[in-house]
Amino acid sequence: MRTTVGIIGAGPAGLLLARLLHRTGIDCVVLESRTRAYAERRQRAGMLEQGTVDVLRACGAGERLDAEGLVHHGIELRFEGERHHIDFPALTGGRTVTIYAQTEIVKDLISLQLADRPPLLFEAEALAVEKPESASPVVRFVCGGRERTLACDWVVGCDGGHGVARAAFPAGTGRTYAHDYPYSWLGILADVPPSCEELVYARGAGGFALHSMRSPSVSRLYLQVPNGTDPGDWPDERVWDELAARFAVAGDWRLERGPVTAKSVTPMRSWVHEPMRHGRLFLAGDAAHIVPPTGAKGLNLAVSDVRLLARGFAELHRSGSTELLDQYSELALERVWQATRFSYDMTKMLHAQPDGDAFEHRMQLARLRRIAVSRPAAAELAANYTGLPLPEPQGPPSPAGDWWLTGGRWSGGSAAGNGHSRG
């Protein structure tokens, strides 16, 4: 097989990139090691920044998103029995976020990809990326019980932190920066309508809790727990009791309870791999970086990576110039590190220290109080939560830009209010 861009991984990053390339007239092949059913039910985050919503709509994946997505105009912080609303539109010039599950994004993008017939191969396990330094890298993969090769002009790894793409970087060509947190999240899905209209981030006496949702009838909730926690040690009633205690506030607010349909423990970790390119091999999404879910940045970072890559490939297709592709790693890492910082700050501010450090506890409350009483501090949180602008390339503006956000017209800079200069 031969293609212009070989994409490893059919998560949101790989599928969205394939969709944008197809609309630009660039051929690609997507390889996914799992079945379609597995890919469509992988549970991940579902909080979408405005820029993510814009690009999904523009590439044709907005119909169900607009019909079923839940637009949120802020979040609520709870601490010391108090409730504090962070009003996103008022603090950011009108920006919002949208709840729409990653499973649904994947379903929408898979349907579009299969309908338009660019190759999307399930149960096609990538074994290695070979010759990424050459003009013709090759992906070896197994499909249908036999080994095959995909010859490419370029390869994009969207296959996660344990995939073959990052493993193809030779020793000494990159560095991974990592930080492990001394706590995990116990998460549940419950068949019960949400007890609140927007997400609630709580710093309770027992630690952190988050109230989120997947739909008007399904709630998603999390508890801070020690690393190594066994979900089996947390019966449903114990989970609900602890959630109610951490969300408790003065007044008549009450946490609704319902049947728990899923329960899991997620360790908290940050890591970033630099650079995000080697030769003609690029990394995007979880293949290049992981952030704790506190700031809702993981999926949105993957989308911003893809937007930068799609710009670069569009410019190459239009003019033959690799200038934007050559800046990809530098530009992507600007936003990656800002999102990593924001996720780190949110996590450290809201989680109880396992050693019970009283000084750190008071510092956390001081940070929360500052956000509650200071408009500039609240605006800083809102700007990061709703999504920082995409960094702009150096040099003269490209006529390509995010052309799919302008109805197919070539235009310079970013659309949807993201036309900011670097820095």
C-alpha positions in Angstrom: 0.0 0.0 0.0 1.1 3.6 -0.6 -0.3 6.9 0.6 0.8 10.5 1.2 0.1 10.5 5.0 0.0 7.3 7.1 -1.9 7.8 10.3 -1.4 5.4 13.2 -4.4 5.3 15.6 -8.1 5.9 15.1 -8.8 8.0 18.2 -10.1 11.6 17.9 -6.6 12.9 16.8 -6.1 10.4 14.0 -9.6 10.5 12.8 -9.9 14.3 12.8 -6.6 14.6 11.0 -7.8 12.2 8.3 -11.0 14.1 7.9 -9.1 17.5 7.5 -6.6 16.0 5.0 -9.5 14.4 3.0 -11.2 17.8 2.7 -7.9 19.4 1.6 -7.5 16.8 -1.1 -4.6 14.9 0.5 -4.8 11.1 0.6 -4.1 9.2 3.8 -4.6 5.8 5.4 -5.6 5.3 9.0 -4.4 2.1 10.8 -6.2 1.1 14.0 -5.1 -1.9 16.0 -8.5 -2.5 17.7 -12.0 -3.3 16.3 -14.4 -0.6 15.3 -16.6 -1.5 18.3 -13.7 -1.1 20.7 -12.7 2.2 19.3 -16.2 3.6 19.5 -16.6 2.7 23.2 -13.3 3.9 24.6 -14.3 6.1 27.5 -12.3 9.4 27.7 -13.0 13.0 28.5 -15.8 15.0 26.9 -15.2 18.7 27.6 -14.6 20.5 24.4 -13.0 24.0 24.0 -14.6 26.4 21.6 -11.9 25.9 19.1 -12.5 22.1 19.2 -16.2 22.6 18.6 -15.5 25.0 15.7 -13.2 22.6 13.8 -15.6 19.6 14.4 -18.4 21.6 12.9 -16.4 22.8 10.0 -15.2 19.4 9.0 -18.8 18.0 8.9 -18.9 16.4 12.4 -21.2 18.9 14.0 -24.7 17.6 13.5 -25.0 15.4 16.5 -22.6 17.6 18.5 -25.0 20.6 18.1 -28.1 18.4 18.7 -26.8 16.5 21.8 -23.9 18.5 23.2 -24.4 20.5 26.4 -23.1 24.0 26.2 -21.6 25.2 29.5 -21.1 28.8 30.4 -18.9 28.2 33.4 -17.8 26.0 36.2 -18.4 26.1 40.0 -15.7 26.0 42.6 -16.6 24.7 46.1 -14.5 25.0 49.2 -15.1 25.7 52.8 -18.8 25.0 52.3 -19.1 27.9 49.8 -20.1 28.0 46.1 -18.3 30.2 43.6 -19.4 30.5 39.9 -16.8 31.2 37.2 -18.7 32.9 34.4 -16.8 32.1 31.2 -18.6 34.3 28.7 -18.3 37.4 31.0 -14.6 36.7 31.6 -13.5 35.7 28.1 -15.5 37.8 25.7 -18.2 35.2 25.1 -16.4 31.9 25.0 -18.1 28.7 26.3 -17.3 25.0 26.5 -19.3 22.0 25.4 -19.9 18.6 27.0 -19.9 15.9 24.3 -18.5 12.4 25.0 -15.3 11.3 23.2 -17.1 8.1 22.2 -19.6 10.1 20.3 -16.9 12.2 18.5 -15.2 9.0 17.4 -18.5 7.5 16.2 -19.2 10.7 14.1 -15.7 10.8 12.6 -15.6 7.1 11.8 -19.0 7.4 10.0 -17.8 10.3 8.0 -14.5 8.6 7.1 -16.1 5.4 6.0 -18.8 7.3 4.0 -16.2 9.2 2.0 -14.1 6.0 1.6 -10.5 7.1 2.5 -8.9 3.9 3.9 -9.6 3.3 7.6 -8.4 -0.2 8.6 -9.5 -1.7 11.9 -7.6 -4.6 13.5 -4.5 -3.4 11.7 -1.8 -3.4 14.3 1.2 -1.2 13.5 4.5 -3.1 14.3 7.1 -0.4 13.5 7.8 2.8 11.7 10.9 2.3 9.6 13.2 4.9 7.9 11.5 8.0 9.3 14.5 10.0 8.4 14.1 9.1 4.7 11.8 10.6 2.0 9.8 7.4 2.1 9.1 6.1 5.6 7.3 2.8 5.9 4.8 1.5 8.5 4.9 -2.3 9.0 1.5 -3.6 10.2 -0.5 -6.8 10.6 -4.0 -7.0 9.1 -6.1 -10.1 8.3 -3.5 -12.4 9.7 -0.6 -11.3 7.5 2.1 -8.7 7.6 1.9 -5.8 5.2 3.7 -2.5 4.6 2.4 1.1 4.1 4.7 3.3 2.2 4.2 7.0 3.0 5.6 10.4 2.3 4.8 11.3 6.0 3.7 9.4 9.1 1.7 10.8 12.0 1.6 8.8 15.2 -1.7 9.2 17.1 -1.2 5.9 18.9 -0.7 6.9 22.5 2.3 6.8 24.9 2.9 3.1 24.4 2.6 3.1 20.6 5.2 2.3 17.9 5.4 5.9 16.7 7.3 7.3 19.7 9.3 4.2 19.9 10.6 4.9 16.4 12.5 8.0 17.7 16.2 6.9 17.9 17.8 7.0 21.4 19.2 10.4 22.1 16.9 12.3 19.7 14.4 13.3 22.3 13.6 13.7 26.0 10.5 13.0 28.0 9.7 15.2 31.0 7.4 13.5 33.5 5.7 14.1 36.8 3.7 11.6 38.9 1.1 12.8 41.4 0.7 11.1 44.8 -3.0 10.4 44.2 -5.4 8.9 41.7 -9.1 9.4 40.7 -11.8 6.9 41.3 -14.4 7.6 38.6 -17.9 6.4 38.2 -20.6 6.5 35.5 -24.1 6.6 36.9 -27.5 6.4 35.3 -28.8 9.5 37.1 -29.5 13.0 35.8 -26.7 15.5 36.9 -27.2 17.2 40.2 -25.9 20.5 38.7 -26.1 22.4 35.4 -22.3 22.9 35.1 -19.2 21.1 36.3 -18.4 21.3 40.0 -14.8 21.2 41.3 -14.8 20.7 45.0 -12.0 20.8 47.6 -13.7 19.0 50.5 -12.3 17.9 53.8 -11.5 14.5 52.5 -9.9 15.8 49.3 -11.0 16.6 45.7 -14.2 15.7 44.0 -15.5 16.5 40.5 -19.1 16.4 39.3 -19.4 16.1 35.5 -21.9 14.6 33.1 -22.1 12.7 29.8 -25.7 13.6 28.9 -28.9 14.9 30.6 -29.4 11.4 32.0 -25.9 10.2 32.8 -23.6 11.6 35.4 -19.8 11.2 35.6 -18.2 11.8 39.0 -14.7 11.5 40.5 -13.1 11.2 43.9 -9.5 11.7 44.9 -8.1 8.4 46.3 -4.7 7.1 47.2 -2.5 5.6 44.5 -3.0 1.8 44.2 -6.6 2.0 45.3 -8.7 -1.1 44.3 -12.1 0.0 43.0 -13.5 -3.1 44.7 -12.8 -1.5 48.0 -15.3 1.2 47.2 -18.9 -0.2 47.2 -21.4 2.1 45.6 -22.8 3.4 48.8 -19.4 4.4 50.1 -18.7 6.2 46.9 -22.0 8.2 47.0 -21.5 9.0 50.7 -18.0 10.3 50.2 -19.1 12.4 47.1 -21.9 13.9 49.1 -19.5 14.8 51.9 -17.0 16.5 49.6 -19.6 18.4 47.6 -21.5 19.6 50.8 -22.4 23.3 50.9 -24.6 25.5 53.0 -28.2 25.5 51.7 -30.5 22.9 50.2 -28.3 21.5 47.4 -28.4 17.7 47.3 -26.4 15.1 45.3 -28.7 12.8 43.4 -27.8 9.1 43.5 -28.5 6.3 41.0 -27.2 3.0 39.6 -23.4 2.9 39.0 -22.7 1.4 35.6 -18.9 1.7 35.6 -16.1 2.2 38.1 -12.4 2.6 37.6 -9.2 4.2 39.1 -7.0 6.5 37.0 -3.5 7.4 38.1 -2.6 11.1 37.7 0.5 11.9 35.6 2.0 14.6 33.4 4.5 14.0 30.7 5.7 15.7 27.6 8.0 14.4 24.9 10.2 16.8 23.0 10.5 17.2 20.1 7.2 16.1 18.5 8.9 15.3 15.2 11.7 13.1 13.9 12.4 13.3 10.2 9.1 12.7 8.4 7.4 11.2 11.6 5.2 13.5 13.7 3.6 12.8 17.1 0.2 14.1 18.0 -2.1 13.8 21.0 -1.3 11.2 23.7 1.6 9.9 21.7 3.4 13.2 22.6 1.9 14.3 25.9 -0.4 13.4 28.8 -2.0 15.7 31.3 -4.1 15.0 34.4 -7.8 15.4 33.6 -8.3 18.2 36.1 -8.1 20.9 33.5 -10.0 19.0 30.7 -7.0 19.6 28.3 -6.2 16.1 26.9 -8.6 15.8 24.0 -8.4 19.5 23.2 -4.6 19.4 23.1 -4.9 16.5 20.6 -7.2 18.6 18.4 -4.8 21.6 18.5 -1.9 19.4 17.5 -4.0 18.1 14.5 -5.0 21.6 13.5 -1.3 22.6 13.3 -0.5 19.5 11.3 -3.4 20.0 9.0 -2.3 23.6 8.4 1.2 22.4 7.5 0.0 19.7 5.1 -2.5 22.1 3.5 0.3 24.6 2.9 2.5 21.8 1.5 -0.3 20.7 -0.8 -1.0 24.3 -1.9 2.5 25.6 -2.5 5.0 22.8 -2.0 6.5 24.5 1.1 7.3 22.6 4.2 7.8 25.8 6.3 4.7 25.2 8.5 5.4 21.5 9.0 9.0 22.5 10.0 7.6 24.7 12.8 5.1 22.1 14.0 6.9 20.8 17.0 7.9 24.2 18.3 4.4 25.6 17.9 2.6 22.6 19.3 4.9 22.5 22.4 4.1 26.2 23.2 0.5 25.2 23.7 1.3 21.8 25.2 3.4 23.3 28.0 0.8 26.0 28.8 -1.9 23.4 29.1 0.5 21.2 31.2 1.1 24.1 33.5 -2.6 24.9 33.8 -3.5 21.2 34.5 -0.7 21.0 37.1 -1.8 24.2 38.8 -5.5 23.1 38.9 -4.5 19.7 40.2 -2.2 21.0 43.0 -4.8 23.6 44.0 -7.7 21.2 44.5 -6.2 17.9 45.8 -5.5 17.2 49.4 -1.9 16.4 50.2 -1.5 12.8 51.4 0.9 13.9 54.2 -1.7 16.3 55.5 0.6 19.3 55.2 -1.4 22.1 57.0 0.7 24.9 55.3 0.0 23.6 51.8 -3.7 23.3 52.7 -3.8 26.9 53.7 -2.0 27.8 50.5 -4.6 25.9 48.4 -7.4 27.8 50.1 -5.6 31.1 49.5 -5.4 30.3 45.8 -9.1 29.4 45.6 -10.1 32.5 47.5 -8.1 34.6 45.2 -10.0 33.2 42.2 -13.3 33.7 44.0 -12.7 37.4 44.8 -10.4 38.6 42.0 -11.8 39.1 38.5 -8.3 39.0 36.9 -7.5 35.7 38.6 -10.9 34.3 37.6 -10.3 35.5 34.0 -7.0 33.8 33.9 -8.6 30.5 34.9 -11.4 31.0 32.4 -9.1 31.8 29.5 -7.1 28.6 30.1 -10.1 26.5 30.6 -12.0 27.6 27.5 -8.8 27.3 25.5 -5.7 29.4 24.7 -5.3 30.5 21.0 -3.2 28.4 18.6 0.3 29.8 18.4 0.9 31.5 15.1 3.9 30.5 12.8 6.9 32.7 12.5 7.4 34.7 9.2 4.7 36.1 6.9 1.2 34.8 7.5 0.3 31.7 5.5 -2.6 32.1 3.1 -3.7 28.6 4.2 -4.5 29.1 7.9 -7.4 27.1 9.3 -9.1 27.2 5.8 -11.8 24.7 6.8 -13.1 27.2 9.4 -13.8 29.7 6.6 -16.0 27.6 4.4 -13.2 26.3 2.2 -11.7 29.7 1.4 -8.0 30.2 2.0 -7.3 32.8 4.6 -4.4 33.9 6.7 -4.2 33.3 10.5 -6.6 31.4 12.7 -10.4 31.7 12.6 -12.9 31.8 15.4 -11.2 34.6 17.3 -7.9 32.8 17.5 -5.8 35.1 15.3 -3.3 36.1 18.0 0.4 36.7 17.5 2.8 34.3 19.2 3.4 35.1 22.9 
